[in-house]
């Protein structure tokens, strides 16, 4: 039962610690996918996006931790289904927002 909690914590920490780096993890992904240095608007957007992902990943971690103290059924429903649905929805919303951001700023 501890595996999802540890994974959520590790992923959260990976994003969180990158906030204190010169380049966040999302900025690295964006730079690699674009194949060039990021312009200032994109750097700002990806830095703020990293903060948002940190909040979401902290939420995922805390809820998965809380399910350790709940019934096996609740643990299984959240960690085996609901967390993936929430992650998919969060990613889809962010992706759509990113498309609008790129169009709005001509990127």
PEWO-V265421 format. One record per pair of residues at least 12 apart in sequence whose ideal C-beta (glycine too) atoms are under 8 Angstrom apart, sorted by the first residue. I is the first residue (numbers start at 1). J is the second residue. D is the distance in Angstrom with one decimal. If there is no record, write none. Layout:
BEGIN
<<I,J,D> <I,J,D>>
END
This chain:
BEGIN
<<1,68,5.9> <1,72,7.9> <1,75,6.0> <2,68,7.2> <4,64,4.8> <4,79,4.2> <4,83,7.2> <5,61,7.0> <5,64,4.9> <5,65,5.1> <5,68,6.4> <8,57,6.9> <8,60,4.9> <8,61,4.0> <8,64,4.9> <8,65,7.9> <8,83,7.9> <9,61,5.1> <11,57,5.7> <12,54,6.8> <12,57,4.0> <12,58,5.5> <12,60,7.4> <12,61,5.0> <15,50,6.1> <15,53,5.3> <15,54,5.1> <15,57,5.7> <16,54,5.1> <16,57,7.7> <16,58,7.8> <18,50,6.4> <19,47,7.9> <19,50,5.9> <19,51,6.8> <19,54,6.7> <24,46,6.4> <24,47,5.7> <24,50,4.0> <25,50,6.6> <26,46,4.6> <26,47,7.8> <26,49,5.3> <26,50,4.7> <26,53,6.8> <27,43,6.3> <27,46,4.5> <27,47,6.7> <27,50,7.3> <30,42,6.4> <30,46,5.1> <39,107,7.2> <41,105,5.4> <41,107,7.2> <42,107,6.3> <45,101,6.0> <49,94,7.0> <52,94,7.7> <56,90,5.6> <60,83,6.0> <60,86,7.3> <60,87,7.4> <63,78,6.4> <63,83,7.5> <64,78,6.8> <64,79,5.7> <64,83,6.7> <67,79,6.2>>
END
